[in-house]
């Protein structure tokens, strides 16, 4: 175990709002062992940015980790050449060129179709009625699993996300994760004959064409689903909520064509402010020290991205949402060799399609006052609902 000072947390309060405790850690013990999580947490943006690039020490390869055990050994849990080989195999699907030339138009078609189904003047849950199905339909296209429904995609993603954050070992959570991965395997098996006969630009299509071992294909499709549904869904709804609760900033974005603020800048600021991916685990690969803290081989550390993105040393008024902010030091998509491979697709889904389409197609959209907005999570954080009135 590391020699970091011990800090106790209330897991329930930490799930509800981790930011006060993370701020305390940054001030008093930026590297701290938290027994309730069984891990040493790095909360300083500088420590995290440096450590994430030191893959010989802070290794993503975690044979006994929850993701490996529950989802299979994917590229996120590999380092060096093993990681790069699988990343390069997936790149033809998620490259900026492919996203612009192929996926963005399809994303737009999904958004238009879903919005057409929203009744003008209705009260809706924006999370349930737009963000969830839009993310799901986009992910069906990208993964190649067009033989399922968006609700299946969402349920599987949530099941895996909860499973790999199940540090308390809840057997019911683990069972739901196993059910999700079994469902994905069945969907892959169902569409394999078609995909082998008619390969396409989807993740499944390009990974099969690369002759990657089938167990790695399955693991990487599961990886894409775990993050590709959960994070965009929450970021779309969260950015809409942030803009609706900051109408002056929404006005700035709507005037973006006149040189104010872009939809992408609004999304990037939301992803800094409430990081959908709040943490990434690492395994210490060899004895190491950071200042006066020493680490032992094979112990677990958490890189707290959500804390890094509110580090007062780099972001003034870090607890405030401000679309005019310079977010260049944000680590919302990670840093170093494990920078999110789906970043370009996410930006296109959210900033190029979802946000401008929603605010253009709805003559008015306002928060409903009959239900509170719920938000939670620390490893993966975001809105649970978003009640609005759709004033077309």
RODO-2510 file (C-alpha; in nm, 4 decimals, decimal comma):
residues 392
     n   res          X          Y          Z
     1     x     0,0000     0,0000     0,0000
     2     x     0,1208     0,3530    -0,0705
     3     x     0,2475     0,5811     0,2030
     4     x    -0,0122     0,8426     0,1089
     5     x    -0,2092     0,9931     0,3958
     6     x    -0,5425     0,8265     0,4653
     7     x    -0,8633     1,0164     0,4009
     8     x    -1,2033     0,8647     0,4754
     9     x    -1,5084     0,9410     0,2646
    10     x    -1,8805     0,8835     0,2962
    11     x    -1,9470     0,6737    -0,0189
    12     x    -2,3097     0,7888    -0,0432
    13     x    -2,2177     1,1566    -0,0185
    14     x    -1,9238     1,1052    -0,2557
    15     x    -2,1558     0,9532    -0,5167
    16     x    -2,4037     1,2388    -0,4747
    17     x    -2,1375     1,5106    -0,5080
    18     x    -1,7658     1,4230    -0,5019
    19     x    -1,6417     1,7760    -0,5684
    20     x    -1,6248     1,9125    -0,2105
    21     x    -1,4185     1,6149    -0,0937
    22     x    -1,1990     1,6271    -0,4056
    23     x    -1,1326     1,9963    -0,3401
    24     x    -1,0338     1,9104     0,0165
    25     x    -0,7945     1,6440    -0,1107
    26     x    -0,6339     1,8798    -0,3620
    27     x    -0,5720     2,1260    -0,0796
    28     x    -0,4703     1,8944     0,2030
    29     x    -0,3534     1,5682     0,0426
    30     x    -0,3497     1,5650    -0,3393
    31     x    -0,2363     1,2022    -0,3203
    32     x    -0,4482     1,0187    -0,0633
    33     x    -0,5415     0,6621     0,0227
    34     x    -0,9189     0,6195     0,0538
    35     x    -0,9986     0,2930     0,2344
    36     x    -1,3646     0,2989     0,1310
    37     x    -1,2481     0,2714    -0,2319
    38     x    -0,9466     0,0524    -0,1624
    39     x    -0,7280     0,2781    -0,3703
    40     x    -0,4887     0,5718    -0,3673
    41     x    -0,6386     0,8736    -0,5437
    42     x    -0,4428     1,1292    -0,7459
    43     x    -0,6441     1,4518    -0,7520
    44     x    -0,4008     1,7160    -0,8843
    45     x    -0,4235     1,7961    -1,2540
    46     x    -0,0425     1,8114    -1,2858
    47     x     0,0147     1,4776    -1,1134
    48     x    -0,2529     1,3130    -1,3286
    49     x    -0,1306     1,4600    -1,6569
    50     x     0,2260     1,3457    -1,5909
    51     x     0,1388     1,0055    -1,4475
    52     x    -0,0987     0,9053    -1,7274
    53     x     0,1877     0,9305    -1,9743
    54     x     0,4190     0,7127    -1,7576
    55     x     0,2777     0,3805    -1,8719
    56     x     0,5820     0,1927    -1,7404
    57     x     0,4697     0,2913    -1,3897
    58     x     0,0987     0,3725    -1,4094
    59     x    -0,0054     0,0738    -1,6159
    60     x    -0,3440     0,0237    -1,7764
    61     x    -0,2762    -0,3502    -1,7855
    62     x    -0,4763    -0,4798    -1,4896
    63     x    -0,5233    -0,8571    -1,5169
    64     x    -0,7266    -0,8721    -1,1969
    65     x    -0,9205    -0,5506    -1,2646
    66     x    -1,2978    -0,5334    -1,2903
    67     x    -1,2996    -0,4391    -1,6587
    68     x    -1,0809    -0,7331    -1,7616
    69     x    -1,2763    -0,9747    -1,5480
    70     x    -1,6215    -0,8598    -1,6544
    71     x    -1,5785    -0,7332    -2,0120
    72     x    -1,2689    -0,9049    -2,1498
    73     x    -0,9189    -0,7737    -2,2194
    74     x    -0,9716    -0,4674    -2,4402
    75     x    -0,7287    -0,2045    -2,5655
    76     x    -0,8022     0,0310    -2,2748
    77     x    -0,6419    -0,2233    -2,0432
    78     x    -0,3309    -0,2704    -2,2564
    79     x    -0,0142    -0,0635    -2,2895
    80     x     0,2575    -0,0079    -2,5464
    81     x     0,2462    -0,2050    -2,8716
    82     x    -0,0440    -0,4238    -2,7570
    83     x    -0,2558    -0,1116    -2,7066
    84     x    -0,1430     0,0604    -3,0258
    85     x    -0,2090    -0,2423    -3,2479
    86     x    -0,5739    -0,2588    -3,1419
    87     x    -0,6119     0,1187    -3,1457
    88     x    -0,4823     0,1344    -3,5031
    89     x    -0,7195    -0,1447    -3,6033
    90     x    -1,0171     0,0594    -3,4801
    91     x    -0,8934     0,3935    -3,6171
    92     x    -1,0536     0,3606    -3,9654
    93     x    -1,3941     0,3750    -3,7968
    94     x    -1,3384     0,6693    -3,5627
    95     x    -1,0815     0,8835    -3,7450
    96     x    -1,1678     1,2535    -3,7943
    97     x    -1,1873     1,1920    -4,1698
    98     x    -1,4327     0,9031    -4,1370
    99     x    -1,6431     1,0856    -3,8805
   100     x    -1,6767     1,3866    -4,1096
   101     x    -1,7266     1,1973    -4,4340
   102     x    -1,9419     0,9096    -4,3149
   103     x    -2,0844     0,9276    -3,9642
   104     x    -2,1950     1,2898    -3,9189
   105     x    -2,4665     1,2712    -4,1844
   106     x    -2,5958     0,9505    -4,0307
   107     x    -2,5937     1,1108    -3,6852
   108     x    -2,7982     1,3971    -3,8286
   109     x    -3,0536     1,1572    -3,9757
   110     x    -3,0939     0,9873    -3,6374
   111     x    -3,1417     1,3237    -3,4617
   112     x    -3,3970     1,4457    -3,7146
   113     x    -3,5999     1,1241    -3,6951
   114     x    -3,6094     1,1228    -3,3140
   115     x    -3,7061     1,4891    -3,2921
   116     x    -3,9870     1,4318    -3,5434
   117     x    -4,1387     1,1944    -3,2906
   118     x    -4,1499     1,4507    -3,0088
   119     x    -4,4962     1,5988    -2,9684
   120     x    -4,4957     1,9813    -2,9938
   121     x    -4,5851     2,1453    -2,6645
   122     x    -4,5246     1,8270    -2,4648
   123     x    -4,3516     1,7752    -2,1350
   124     x    -4,0764     1,5183    -2,1854
   125     x    -3,7796     1,3687    -2,0089
   126     x    -3,5089     1,4888    -2,2468
   127     x    -3,2721     1,2191    -2,1254
   128     x    -3,5183     0,9407    -2,1988
   129     x    -3,6809     1,0869    -2,5089
   130     x    -3,3829     1,2285    -2,6984
   131     x    -3,0369     1,1844    -2,5449
   132     x    -3,0764     0,8108    -2,4773
   133     x    -3,2233     0,7035    -2,8141
   134     x    -2,9964     0,9373    -3,0098
   135     x    -2,6811     0,8037    -2,8438
   136     x    -2,8086     0,4495    -2,8839
   137     x    -2,8892     0,4815    -3,2539
   138     x    -2,5540     0,6471    -3,3264
   139     x    -2,3731     0,3730    -3,1368
   140     x    -2,5632     0,0992    -3,3167
   141     x    -2,4338     0,2439    -3,6419
   142     x    -2,0748     0,2864    -3,5232
   143     x    -2,0437    -0,0576    -3,3630
   144     x    -2,2241    -0,2357    -3,6475
   145     x    -2,4817    -0,3892    -3,4122
   146     x    -2,7789    -0,2646    -3,6106
   147     x    -2,9700    -0,5808    -3,5210
   148     x    -3,0647    -0,4543    -3,1742
   149     x    -3,2750    -0,1743    -3,0286
   150     x    -3,1374     0,1430    -2,8737
   151     x    -3,2872     0,0435    -2,5377
   152     x    -3,0760    -0,2731    -2,5414
   153     x    -2,7680    -0,0656    -2,6197
   154     x    -2,8415     0,1668    -2,3288
   155     x    -2,9159    -0,1131    -2,0859
   156     x    -2,5988    -0,2998    -2,1764
   157     x    -2,3881     0,0136    -2,1441
   158     x    -2,5334     0,0950    -1,8039
   159     x    -2,4900    -0,2616    -1,6867
   160     x    -2,1213    -0,2628    -1,7792
   161     x    -2,0546     0,0867    -1,6436
   162     x    -2,2034    -0,0078    -1,3091
   163     x    -2,0161    -0,3373    -1,3129
   164     x    -1,6702    -0,1914    -1,3677
   165     x    -1,7337     0,0712    -1,0974
   166     x    -1,8593    -0,1928    -0,8525
   167     x    -1,5712    -0,1561    -0,6082
   168     x    -1,7998    -0,2527    -0,3229
   169     x    -1,8546    -0,5973    -0,4781
   170     x    -2,2380    -0,5907    -0,4953
   171     x    -2,3339    -0,9310    -0,6476
   172     x    -2,6532    -0,7942    -0,8049
   173     x    -2,4542    -0,5279    -0,9911
   174     x    -2,2082    -0,7915    -1,1125
   175     x    -2,4940    -1,0130    -1,2291
   176     x    -2,6412    -0,7296    -1,4368
   177     x    -2,3008    -0,6727    -1,5927
   178     x    -2,2723    -1,0406    -1,6885
   179     x    -2,6206    -1,0249    -1,8405
   180     x    -2,5146    -0,7225    -2,0457
   181     x    -2,1988    -0,8828    -2,1816
   182     x    -2,3902    -1,2021    -2,2643
   183     x    -2,6425    -0,9959    -2,4584
   184     x    -2,3670    -0,8278    -2,6567
   185     x    -2,2036    -1,1605    -2,7390
   186     x    -2,5379    -1,2920    -2,8650
   187     x    -2,5907    -0,9826    -3,0815
   188     x    -2,2410    -1,0168    -3,2278
   189     x    -2,3014    -1,3859    -3,3033
   190     x    -2,6309    -1,2997    -3,4705
   191     x    -2,4869    -1,0418    -3,7090
   192     x    -2,1483    -1,2063    -3,7767
   193     x    -2,2576    -1,3936    -4,0925
   194     x    -2,3865    -1,0710    -4,2469
   195     x    -2,0827    -0,8699    -4,1409
   196     x    -1,8379    -1,1264    -4,2775
   197     x    -2,0195    -1,1277    -4,6098
   198     x    -2,0715    -0,7503    -4,6270
   199     x    -1,8029    -0,5761    -4,4164
   200     x    -1,8563    -0,2069    -4,3532
   201     x    -1,6925     0,0886    -4,1748
   202     x    -1,8302    -0,0039    -3,8336
   203     x    -1,6089    -0,1091    -3,5444
   204     x    -1,7150    -0,4705    -3,5831
   205     x    -1,6526    -0,4530    -3,9570
   206     x    -1,3009    -0,3076    -3,9391
   207     x    -1,1916    -0,5257    -3,6464
   208     x    -1,3020    -0,8415    -3,8274
   209     x    -1,1177    -0,7244    -4,1383
   210     x    -0,8020    -0,6719    -3,9309
   211     x    -0,7919    -1,0432    -3,8371
   212     x    -0,7938    -0,9525    -3,4688
   213     x    -0,8624    -1,2549    -3,2456
   214     x    -1,2347    -1,2907    -3,1875
   215     x    -1,2048    -1,2594    -2,8099
   216     x    -1,0364    -0,9200    -2,8595
   217     x    -1,3005    -0,8131    -3,1133
   218     x    -1,5708    -0,8887    -2,8575
   219     x    -1,3836    -0,7110    -2,5783
   220     x    -1,3321    -0,3957    -2,7853
   221     x    -1,6930    -0,3838    -2,9052
   222     x    -1,7959    -0,4035    -2,5388
   223     x    -1,5532    -0,1234    -2,4582
   224     x    -1,7070     0,0947    -2,7293
   225     x    -2,0560     0,0283    -2,5946
   226     x    -1,9667     0,0879    -2,2298
   227     x    -1,8390     0,4389    -2,2960
   228     x    -1,9961     0,5225    -2,6302
   229     x    -2,3514     0,5207    -2,4953
   230     x    -2,3221     0,6273    -2,1333
   231     x    -2,0930     0,9283    -2,1709
   232     x    -2,2507     1,0920    -2,4814
   233     x    -2,6009     1,0396    -2,3417
   234     x    -2,5092     1,2170    -2,0199
   235     x    -2,3045     1,4866    -2,1947
   236     x    -2,5870     1,5759    -2,4347
   237     x    -2,8456     1,6058    -2,1588
   238     x    -2,5958     1,7701    -1,9243
   239     x    -2,4887     2,0379    -2,1703
   240     x    -2,8529     2,1183    -2,2521
   241     x    -2,9243     2,1466    -1,8775
   242     x    -2,6186     2,3662    -1,8212
   243     x    -2,7208     2,6012    -2,1026
   244     x    -3,0844     2,6167    -1,9889
   245     x    -2,9716     2,7080    -1,6370
   246     x    -2,7290     2,9689    -1,7773
   247     x    -2,9460     3,1491    -2,0363
   248     x    -2,6940     3,4285    -2,0880
   249     x    -2,4394     3,1692    -2,1955
   250     x    -2,6933     2,9989    -2,4212
   251     x    -2,7379     3,3351    -2,5925
   252     x    -2,3622     3,3552    -2,6491
   253     x    -2,3606     3,0142    -2,8145
   254     x    -2,6625     3,0933    -3,0296
   255     x    -2,4745     3,3979    -3,1538
   256     x    -2,1755     3,1799    -3,2366
   257     x    -2,1990     3,2570    -3,6069
   258     x    -2,1158     3,6164    -3,5179
   259     x    -1,7907     3,5147    -3,3514
   260     x    -1,9122     3,4454    -2,9993
   261     x    -1,8995     3,0884    -2,8633
   262     x    -1,9395     2,7605    -3,0520
   263     x    -2,1432     2,4536    -2,9591
   264     x    -1,8160     2,2636    -2,9331
   265     x    -1,6847     2,5108    -2,6751
   266     x    -2,0056     2,4712    -2,4757
   267     x    -1,9732     2,0931    -2,4803
   268     x    -1,6024     2,1003    -2,3901
   269     x    -1,6762     2,3280    -2,0943
   270     x    -1,9521     2,0997    -1,9717
   271     x    -1,7186     1,7985    -1,9997
   272     x    -1,4664     1,9893    -1,7875
   273     x    -1,7223     2,1116    -1,5349
   274     x    -1,8975     1,7777    -1,4804
   275     x    -1,6664     1,5176    -1,6263
   276     x    -1,8724     1,2214    -1,7553
   277     x    -1,5619     1,0055    -1,7013
   278     x    -1,4559     1,1090    -1,3538
   279     x    -1,1874     0,8472    -1,2925
   280     x    -0,9557     0,6024    -1,4647
   281     x    -0,7852     0,3213    -1,2689
   282     x    -0,4189     0,2263    -1,3007
   283     x    -0,1918    -0,0471    -1,1625
   284     x     0,1514     0,0433    -1,0250
   285     x     0,3924    -0,1610    -1,2386
   286     x     0,7062    -0,0957    -1,0354
   287     x     0,8042     0,0788    -0,7106
   288     x     0,7613     0,4535    -0,7523
   289     x     0,7610     0,7815    -0,5623
   290     x     0,5908     1,1145    -0,6181
   291     x     0,7420     1,3715    -0,3828
   292     x     0,7040     1,2136    -0,0350
   293     x     0,4589     0,9389    -0,1372
   294     x     0,5883     0,5948    -0,2346
   295     x     0,3917     0,3249    -0,4173
   296     x     0,4293    -0,0519    -0,4147
   297     x     0,4120    -0,2790    -0,7164
   298     x     0,0620    -0,3968    -0,8155
   299     x    -0,1289    -0,1556    -0,5950
   300     x    -0,4261     0,0256    -0,7452
   301     x    -0,4486     0,3998    -0,8030
   302     x    -0,7308     0,6140    -0,9369
   303     x    -0,6567     0,9091    -1,1659
   304     x    -0,9393     1,1455    -1,0744
   305     x    -1,0131     1,3268    -1,4020
   306     x    -1,3112     1,5044    -1,2479
   307     x    -1,0825     1,6564    -0,9862
   308     x    -0,8151     1,7512    -1,2410
   309     x    -1,0765     1,9416    -1,4386
   310     x    -1,1599     2,1551    -1,1356
   311     x    -0,8021     2,2140    -1,0247
   312     x    -0,7799     2,5733    -0,9049
   313     x    -0,4207     2,5991    -1,0278
   314     x    -0,5401     2,5755    -1,3868
   315     x    -0,9028     2,6911    -1,3895
   316     x    -1,0262     3,0108    -1,2266
   317     x    -1,3713     2,9817    -1,0697
   318     x    -1,3386     2,6110    -1,1460
   319     x    -1,6743     2,5226    -0,9884
   320     x    -1,8600     2,7502    -1,2300
   321     x    -1,9838     2,6695    -1,5798
   322     x    -1,8484     2,9264    -1,8266
   323     x    -1,8588     2,8646    -2,2016
   324     x    -1,5989     3,1398    -2,2555
   325     x    -1,3376     2,9448    -2,0621
   326     x    -1,0163     2,8129    -2,2163
   327     x    -1,0565     2,4358    -2,1729
   328     x    -0,7290     2,3377    -2,3407
   329     x    -0,5964     2,1913    -2,0130
   330     x    -0,9053     1,9796    -1,9542
   331     x    -0,8485     1,6038    -1,9373
   332     x    -1,2124     1,5121    -1,9992
   333     x    -1,1037     1,2728    -2,2765
   334     x    -0,7908     1,1618    -2,0921
   335     x    -0,4327     1,2338    -2,1913
   336     x    -0,1336     1,0512    -2,3288
   337     x    -0,1545     0,7231    -2,5219
   338     x    -0,4971     0,6394    -2,3796
   339     x    -0,6637     0,9580    -2,5029
   340     x    -1,0215     0,8567    -2,5893
   341     x    -1,0269     0,6961    -2,9353
   342     x    -1,3908     0,7980    -2,9781
   343     x    -1,3352     1,1670    -2,9037
   344     x    -1,3935     1,2849    -3,2603
   345     x    -1,7120     1,0831    -3,2951
   346     x    -1,8392     1,2154    -2,9608
   347     x    -1,7686     1,5743    -3,0582
   348     x    -1,9530     1,5268    -3,3867
   349     x    -2,2519     1,3606    -3,2185
   350     x    -2,2841     1,6260    -2,9517
   351     x    -2,1446     1,9539    -3,0854
   352     x    -2,2036     1,9182    -3,4603
   353     x    -2,5422     1,7466    -3,4453
   354     x    -2,7286     1,7078    -3,1151
   355     x    -2,6927     2,0527    -2,9575
   356     x    -2,7467     2,2744    -3,2645
   357     x    -3,0305     2,0511    -3,3894
   358     x    -3,2170     2,0503    -3,0581
   359     x    -3,1991     2,4246    -3,0098
   360     x    -3,2838     2,4927    -3,3759
   361     x    -3,5793     2,2555    -3,3991
   362     x    -3,7432     2,3503    -3,0696
   363     x    -3,8862     2,7006    -3,0806
   364     x    -3,8492     2,6926    -2,7060
   365     x    -3,7231     2,4423    -2,4544
   366     x    -3,7410     2,5071    -2,0812
   367     x    -3,6918     2,3140    -1,7609
   368     x    -4,0105     2,1644    -1,6186
   369     x    -4,0822     2,2583    -1,2589
   370     x    -4,2659     1,9405    -1,1578
   371     x    -3,9607     1,7180    -1,1039
   372     x    -3,6087     1,7891    -0,9776
   373     x    -3,3077     1,7176    -1,1951
   374     x    -3,1065     1,4322    -1,0430
   375     x    -2,7311     1,4003    -1,0864
   376     x    -2,4864     1,1527    -0,9411
   377     x    -2,1734     0,9442    -0,9721
   378     x    -1,8020     0,9939    -0,9227
   379     x    -1,6339     0,7340    -1,1464
   380     x    -1,8943     0,8090    -1,4126
   381     x    -2,0966     1,1215    -1,3433
   382     x    -2,3970     1,2840    -1,5026
   383     x    -2,7673     1,3588    -1,5042
   384     x    -3,0159     1,0818    -1,4357
   385     x    -3,3078     1,2711    -1,5890
   386     x    -3,3908     1,6045    -1,7510
   387     x    -3,7594     1,7093    -1,7369
   388     x    -3,8324     1,9802    -1,9951
   389     x    -4,1176     2,1373    -2,1852
   390     x    -4,0689     2,1100    -2,5628
   391     x    -4,2227     2,4269    -2,7013
   392     x    -4,2162     2,3731    -3,0767
***
